[in-house]
């Protein structure tokens, strides 16, 4: 949802809290133009809660595809590198190739070099694998990014399974726009 003033965001979140409305996650995104008034800063300080997060758009994985790709790459690196090492080690042992004979390595050294090459391949593979996942969100999030640059507040709500968001309360809060993000 896109709001012009933070007060409307806070009012909606307070209504959710008062009525014990179940939401999985609520994130309030500050405007990107650094023109937050002192009254708005005070409201944000009062809003700090365990139920709601306040973030900048650069730190939000949903609205920052670059950050999302970096996080995916780190996760993939954690399992592709050890797998690549074991695959390289196993391949070197099974084939008994002497690819690095010019280094005067014994069988263990050849296997170890094969494992290190597999480790490097896993590291490189994590970059390509994380970059190949295309979530095609650019069309969905473009209006949100533009509104954030224009000084608007964004609120991301995720409903819990089995519960639906209270659309009547959301519409009463008078957001400028409501955008649905899939996945």
Secondary structure, 3 states (H helix, E strand, C coil): CEECCHHHHHHHHHHHHHCCCCEEEEEEECCCCCCCCHHHHHHHHHHCCCCEEEECHHHCCCCCHHHHHHHHHHHHHHHHHHHHHHHHHHHHHHHCCCCCHHHCCCHHHHHHHHHHHHHHHHHHHHHHHHHHCCCCCHHHHHHHHHHHHCCCEEEEEEECCCCCCCHHHHHHCCCCECCCCCC
